[in-house]
Amino acid sequence: MLILRVIKMKRIPLTEHKIFLYGMGCLLFLVVLFSGYSDEVGEVSYLQQGATLVRNTKTLPVDFSSPIENYDLVRTNSSGLVEIQFYEETGIQGSLLIKPSSSLYIDLSLLSNGGKARIELLSGTVTQKAIKLTGKSSLEVRTGNVSMGVRGTTFEVATAPDGSILISCEEGQVRCESDDGATLFAEPGSAVESTPERGFRNIPIMFQDLETFRRNWHAERIEAFRSNAHRAVRNFANRYIEMKGKFDEAYKTLLGRYEILDKWFREDRAGRIGAMSEVLREKRSLAGPLLNLRKSSFLFEKVYYRLVELREYYKQGMIRGDLGNGMTAEQFFRRFDNEAVDLEEKMNVFRHTLKLFAKRNDGVSIIDSMEN
């Protein structure tokens, strides 16, 4: 799984409160009615047709200057291109360029000593342009089986249909860590890749400019996929079947706290947050199920969106026959299509809940809250 490190979140002081004085002394109670914490992390600074975003379970069009909020899922089709300029208040200077046929969302956390952000690249390619961090801010970009950390650079993370990953830099250095703990560095003249047949390794960039190298790498990975598309689909289909049961079970456990979830969703629509005592009790009740679902969804959502991409190749007639899991390709993608709407709704509700938890946790994501 792939990770890059760079961000910080915006905190705004509380703007509405009521103070009640009781009796003859100094007894003071603070009841929070609305939190001024901002969800916005940036805005669209460049747009090419073919992009949508999902916010709070609703699909919205993307326009020039559209604000981008924490946990928005941004998707581009084969002709889409979106650039997001971060707000300086996040602790990040620079932008993300989301290339065609890509899906990602940002998980940005506010901490008193510096912000943390995670860019979850579910499929496709993203370029981090002139990224600089302030203070102790950090940014992670994660995809597949590699994690990457960086401070101050311009770099690109690209994925291919077979799950291959390429990390390449125009300047600076990116620390790349595979899921087995191996560490490599991407820098000018040396990229890092992870492929099914060659594993996790450095590769030199020689005798060509960086853009040409990137195009050639992607063309090579497409050709490698086409030559063995059946194996790639079988691999992701098996992982999907294995992971979906765990994801559904974890989601069911979260829904066991439906009364709290429903209350939070109603409060969100009304633009308010409950009293401190309520919030503390509700967070304690949701923390375990939410962390368990986060663990289950961490890789499952990437497998799901990879299969969304592979489904297009299936529709082109490239993938047919037995997948070795008791299903043919036709049977699997029929099942996948039947489950897609339900799964995307669950993933959207999950991201929305993460967002509402952070709102009630001083802007700190549940992951960072458990780490500190």
C-alpha positions as CSV (number, residue, x, y, z in Angstrom):
1,M,0.0,0.0,0.0
2,L,1.3,3.4,-1.0
3,I,1.7,6.4,1.3
4,L,3.0,10.0,1.0
5,R,3.3,12.4,3.9
6,V,2.6,16.1,3.9
7,I,-0.5,18.1,5.5
8,K,-2.1,20.2,8.3
9,M,-5.7,21.1,9.1
10,K,-7.6,24.3,9.6
11,R,-9.0,25.1,13.0
12,I,-11.4,28.0,13.6
13,P,-12.5,29.1,17.1
14,L,-16.0,28.3,18.3
15,T,-18.4,31.0,17.1
16,E,-21.6,30.3,19.0
17,H,-22.1,29.3,22.6
18,K,-24.3,30.0,25.6
19,I,-23.1,30.5,29.1
20,F,-25.4,29.7,32.0
21,L,-24.7,31.0,35.5
22,Y,-26.4,29.2,38.3
23,G,-26.8,30.1,42.0
24,M,-24.7,32.6,43.9
25,G,-21.2,31.8,42.9
26,C,-19.1,31.0,40.0
27,L,-20.7,27.8,38.7
28,L,-20.3,28.0,34.9
29,F,-21.6,25.6,32.2
30,L,-20.6,25.9,28.6
31,V,-23.0,24.3,26.1
32,V,-21.7,24.0,22.6
33,L,-24.4,24.7,20.0
34,F,-22.3,25.1,16.9
35,S,-18.7,24.4,16.0
36,G,-16.9,26.9,13.7
37,Y,-14.4,24.2,12.7
38,S,-14.1,24.3,8.9
39,D,-14.3,21.2,6.7
40,E,-12.9,23.0,3.7
41,V,-9.3,22.1,2.8
42,G,-9.0,23.7,-0.6
43,E,-10.7,24.6,-3.9
44,V,-10.7,23.6,-7.5
45,S,-8.2,25.8,-9.4
46,Y,-8.3,24.0,-12.7
47,L,-11.0,21.8,-14.3
48,Q,-11.4,19.7,-17.4
49,Q,-14.8,18.1,-18.1
50,G,-15.5,14.7,-16.6
51,A,-15.3,15.0,-12.8
52,T,-17.7,14.5,-9.9
53,L,-17.4,14.5,-6.1
54,V,-19.3,12.7,-3.4
55,R,-19.8,14.7,-0.2
56,N,-21.8,13.5,2.8
57,T,-23.3,10.6,0.7
58,K,-24.4,13.0,-2.2
59,T,-22.9,13.1,-5.7
60,L,-22.2,16.7,-6.8
61,P,-20.9,18.3,-10.0
62,V,-17.4,19.9,-9.8
63,D,-17.0,23.5,-11.0
64,F,-14.1,25.9,-11.2
65,S,-13.5,27.4,-7.6
66,S,-15.7,24.7,-6.0
67,P,-14.6,24.2,-2.4
68,I,-13.2,20.8,-1.5
69,E,-14.0,19.5,1.9
70,N,-12.4,16.9,4.1
71,Y,-13.4,13.3,3.0
72,D,-14.8,14.4,-0.3
73,L,-14.4,11.6,-2.9
74,V,-13.2,13.1,-6.2
75,R,-13.6,11.0,-9.3
76,T,-12.5,11.8,-12.9
77,N,-13.5,9.8,-16.0
78,S,-11.3,9.2,-19.0
79,S,-11.4,12.9,-20.1
80,G,-11.5,14.5,-16.6
81,L,-8.7,16.5,-14.9
82,V,-9.0,18.4,-11.6
83,E,-6.5,20.5,-9.8
84,I,-7.1,21.2,-6.1
85,Q,-5.2,24.2,-4.5
86,F,-4.8,23.7,-0.7
87,Y,-5.8,26.6,1.6
88,E,-2.8,27.9,3.5
89,E,-4.6,27.3,6.8
90,T,-4.2,23.6,6.3
91,G,-0.4,23.9,6.7
92,I,0.1,22.8,3.1
93,Q,1.3,25.0,0.3
94,G,0.8,23.6,-3.2
95,S,-1.8,21.6,-5.1
96,L,-2.9,18.2,-6.2
97,L,-3.5,17.4,-9.9
98,I,-6.0,14.5,-10.3
99,K,-5.5,12.9,-13.7
100,P,-8.0,11.1,-15.9
101,S,-9.7,7.8,-14.6
102,S,-8.7,8.5,-11.0
103,S,-10.5,8.4,-7.6
104,L,-9.2,9.8,-4.3
105,Y,-10.2,11.4,-1.1
106,I,-8.4,13.5,1.6
107,D,-8.3,12.7,5.3
108,L,-6.9,15.8,7.0
109,S,-6.5,16.0,10.8
110,L,-5.9,19.1,13.0
111,L,-3.4,18.6,15.8
112,S,-2.1,21.2,18.2
113,N,1.6,20.5,17.3
114,G,1.0,20.1,13.5
115,G,-1.4,18.6,11.0
116,K,-1.6,15.2,9.4
117,A,-3.2,14.5,6.1
118,R,-3.7,11.3,4.1
119,I,-4.5,11.2,0.5
120,E,-6.2,7.9,-0.2
121,L,-5.5,7.2,-3.9
122,L,-8.1,4.5,-4.8
123,S,-7.2,4.3,-8.5
124,G,-5.5,6.3,-11.3
125,T,-2.8,9.0,-11.0
126,V,-2.2,12.1,-8.8
127,T,0.6,14.7,-9.1
128,Q,1.6,16.7,-6.0
129,K,2.8,20.1,-7.3
130,A,5.3,22.3,-5.4
131,I,4.1,20.8,-2.0
132,K,5.6,22.6,1.0
133,L,4.6,22.0,4.6
134,T,4.6,24.4,7.6
135,G,5.6,23.5,11.1
136,K,5.2,19.9,12.0
137,S,2.6,19.1,9.3
138,S,2.8,15.8,7.4
139,L,1.3,14.3,4.3
140,E,0.7,10.7,3.4
141,V,-0.4,9.4,0.0
142,R,-1.5,5.8,0.1
143,T,-2.4,3.3,-2.5
144,G,-2.0,-0.4,-3.1
145,N,0.8,-1.9,-1.0
146,V,3.2,1.1,-0.6
147,S,3.2,4.1,1.7
148,M,5.1,7.3,1.0
149,G,6.2,10.2,3.1
150,V,7.5,13.6,1.9
151,R,8.3,17.1,2.9
152,G,8.6,19.7,0.2
153,T,8.7,18.3,-3.3
154,T,7.0,17.8,-6.7
155,F,6.2,14.2,-7.4
156,E,3.7,11.8,-9.0
157,V,2.0,8.6,-7.9
158,A,0.7,6.5,-10.7
159,T,-1.2,3.2,-10.7
160,A,-1.9,0.7,-13.5
161,P,-4.8,-1.8,-14.0
162,D,-2.8,-4.7,-12.6
163,G,-2.1,-2.8,-9.4
164,S,1.4,-1.7,-10.3
165,I,2.6,1.6,-8.7
166,L,5.2,4.2,-9.8
167,I,6.5,7.0,-7.6
168,S,8.7,9.6,-9.5
169,C,10.0,13.0,-8.4
170,E,10.9,16.2,-10.3
171,E,12.6,17.5,-7.1
172,G,13.2,16.5,-3.5
173,Q,12.9,13.0,-2.1
174,V,10.0,10.7,-1.3
175,R,10.3,7.9,1.3
176,C,8.4,4.8,0.1
177,E,7.6,1.9,2.4
178,S,6.0,-1.4,1.3
179,D,3.6,-3.3,3.5
180,D,6.4,-5.7,4.5
181,G,8.4,-2.8,5.9
182,A,11.0,-2.4,3.1
183,T,12.0,1.2,2.5
184,L,13.2,2.9,-0.8
185,F,13.6,6.5,-1.9
186,A,12.3,8.1,-5.0
187,E,14.3,11.1,-6.2
188,P,15.3,12.8,-9.5
189,G,17.0,10.1,-11.6
190,S,15.6,7.2,-9.6
191,A,12.0,6.2,-9.4
192,V,10.3,3.5,-7.2
193,E,7.9,0.9,-8.6
194,S,5.9,-2.0,-7.3
195,T,4.8,-4.6,-9.8
196,P,3.3,-8.1,-9.5
197,E,6.3,-9.7,-11.3
198,R,9.2,-7.5,-10.3
199,G,8.2,-6.6,-6.8
200,F,9.2,-3.4,-4.9
201,R,12.4,-1.8,-6.3
202,N,14.2,1.3,-7.5
203,I,14.5,1.9,-11.3
204,P,16.8,4.4,-13.0
205,I,15.4,7.2,-15.2
206,M,18.0,7.3,-18.0
207,F,18.3,9.0,-21.4
208,Q,14.8,10.5,-21.4
209,D,12.9,13.2,-19.7
210,L,10.6,12.5,-16.8
211,E,7.3,12.8,-18.7
212,T,8.5,10.5,-21.4
213,F,9.6,8.0,-18.8
214,R,6.2,8.1,-17.1
215,R,4.3,7.6,-20.4
216,N,6.6,4.7,-21.4
217,W,6.1,3.1,-17.9
218,H,2.3,3.3,-18.1
219,A,2.3,2.0,-21.7
220,E,4.4,-1.0,-20.6
221,R,2.1,-1.7,-17.7
222,I,-1.0,-1.6,-19.9
223,E,0.7,-4.1,-22.3
224,A,1.7,-6.3,-19.4
225,F,-1.9,-6.2,-18.2
226,R,-3.3,-7.0,-21.6
227,S,-1.1,-10.0,-22.0
228,N,-2.4,-11.5,-18.7
229,A,-5.6,-9.6,-18.0
230,H,-7.3,-12.8,-16.8
231,R,-4.8,-13.4,-14.0
232,A,-5.1,-9.8,-12.8
233,V,-8.9,-9.9,-12.6
234,R,-8.8,-13.3,-10.9
235,N,-6.4,-11.9,-8.2
236,F,-8.6,-8.8,-7.5
237,A,-11.8,-10.8,-7.7
238,N,-10.5,-13.3,-5.1
239,R,-9.4,-10.4,-2.8
240,Y,-12.8,-8.7,-3.2
241,I,-14.7,-11.9,-2.2
242,E,-12.4,-12.4,0.8
243,M,-12.6,-8.8,2.0
244,K,-16.2,-8.0,1.4
245,G,-17.5,-10.3,4.1
246,K,-15.3,-8.6,6.7
247,F,-16.3,-5.1,5.5
248,D,-20.0,-6.0,5.6
249,E,-19.7,-7.4,9.1
250,A,-17.8,-4.3,10.4
251,Y,-20.3,-2.0,8.8
252,K,-23.1,-4.0,10.4
253,T,-21.4,-3.5,13.8
254,L,-21.3,0.3,13.2
255,L,-25.0,0.3,12.3
256,G,-25.6,-1.2,15.7
257,R,-25.0,2.4,16.9
258,Y,-27.7,3.6,14.6
259,E,-29.4,5.9,17.1
260,I,-26.1,7.9,17.5
261,L,-25.5,7.9,13.7
262,D,-29.0,9.2,13.0
263,K,-28.6,11.9,15.7
264,W,-25.3,13.0,14.2
265,F,-26.7,13.1,10.6
266,R,-29.7,15.2,11.8
267,E,-27.5,17.6,13.7
268,D,-25.3,18.0,10.7
269,R,-28.3,18.9,8.5
270,A,-29.3,21.5,11.2
271,G,-25.7,22.9,11.4
272,R,-25.2,22.1,15.1
273,I,-23.5,19.8,17.5
274,G,-24.8,18.4,20.8
275,A,-23.7,19.3,24.4
276,M,-20.2,18.2,25.4
277,S,-21.4,15.5,27.7
278,E,-23.4,13.9,24.9
279,V,-20.6,14.2,22.4
280,L,-18.1,12.5,24.8
281,R,-20.5,9.6,25.4
282,E,-21.3,9.2,21.7
283,K,-17.6,9.3,20.7
284,R,-16.8,6.5,23.2
285,S,-19.6,4.4,21.8
286,L,-18.6,4.8,18.2
287,A,-14.8,4.7,18.5
288,G,-14.4,0.9,18.5
289,P,-16.8,0.1,15.6
290,L,-15.5,3.0,13.6
291,L,-11.9,1.9,14.0
292,N,-12.8,-1.7,13.2
293,L,-14.6,-0.5,10.0
294,R,-11.6,1.7,9.1
295,K,-9.3,-1.4,9.3
296,S,-11.6,-3.4,7.1
297,S,-12.1,-0.7,4.5
298,F,-8.5,0.3,4.3
299,L,-7.6,-2.1,1.5
300,F,-11.1,-3.2,0.5
301,E,-12.0,0.2,-1.0
302,K,-8.9,0.2,-3.1
303,V,-9.7,-3.3,-4.4
304,Y,-13.3,-2.2,-5.1
305,Y,-12.2,0.8,-7.2
306,R,-9.5,-1.2,-9.0
307,L,-12.3,-3.6,-10.1
308,V,-14.4,-0.6,-11.2
309,E,-11.5,0.1,-13.6
310,L,-11.1,-3.5,-14.6
311,R,-14.8,-3.8,-15.3
312,E,-14.3,-1.5,-18.3
313,Y,-11.8,-4.0,-19.8
314,Y,-14.3,-6.7,-19.2
315,K,-16.9,-4.8,-21.1
316,Q,-14.5,-4.6,-24.0
317,G,-14.5,-8.4,-24.2
318,M,-10.9,-8.7,-22.9
319,I,-11.7,-10.9,-19.9
320,R,-13.7,-14.1,-20.2
321,G,-13.8,-17.6,-18.7
322,D,-13.2,-19.3,-15.3
323,L,-11.7,-17.2,-12.6
324,G,-10.8,-20.2,-10.4
325,N,-13.1,-19.1,-7.5
326,G,-16.2,-21.0,-8.6
327,M,-17.3,-18.2,-10.9
328,T,-16.6,-17.2,-14.5
329,A,-15.7,-13.6,-15.3
330,E,-19.3,-13.1,-16.5
331,Q,-20.7,-14.4,-13.2
332,F,-18.3,-12.3,-11.0
333,F,-19.0,-9.0,-12.8
334,R,-22.7,-9.7,-12.7
335,R,-22.4,-10.1,-8.9
336,F,-20.1,-7.1,-8.7
337,D,-22.6,-4.9,-10.5
338,N,-25.4,-6.1,-8.3
339,E,-23.5,-5.2,-5.2
340,A,-21.9,-1.9,-6.4
341,V,-24.7,0.5,-5.4
342,D,-25.0,-0.9,-1.9
343,L,-21.2,-0.9,-1.4
344,E,-20.7,2.7,-2.5
345,E,-23.5,3.8,-0.3
346,K,-21.8,2.1,2.7
347,M,-18.4,3.6,1.9
348,N,-20.0,7.0,1.5
349,V,-21.8,6.7,4.9
350,F,-18.5,5.6,6.4
351,R,-16.6,8.6,5.1
352,H,-19.4,10.9,6.3
353,T,-19.2,9.4,9.8
354,L,-15.4,9.9,9.9
355,K,-16.0,13.5,9.0
356,L,-18.7,14.0,11.7
357,F,-16.4,12.3,14.3
358,A,-13.6,14.8,13.5
359,K,-16.0,17.7,13.8
360,R,-16.8,16.5,17.4
361,N,-13.1,15.8,18.1
362,D,-11.6,19.3,17.7
363,G,-10.7,18.5,14.1
364,V,-8.7,15.4,14.9
365,S,-9.4,12.3,12.9
366,I,-10.2,9.1,14.8
367,I,-6.9,7.5,13.6
368,D,-4.8,10.4,15.0
369,S,-6.9,10.6,18.1
370,M,-6.1,6.9,19.0
371,E,-2.4,7.5,18.2
372,N,-2.0,10.4,20.7
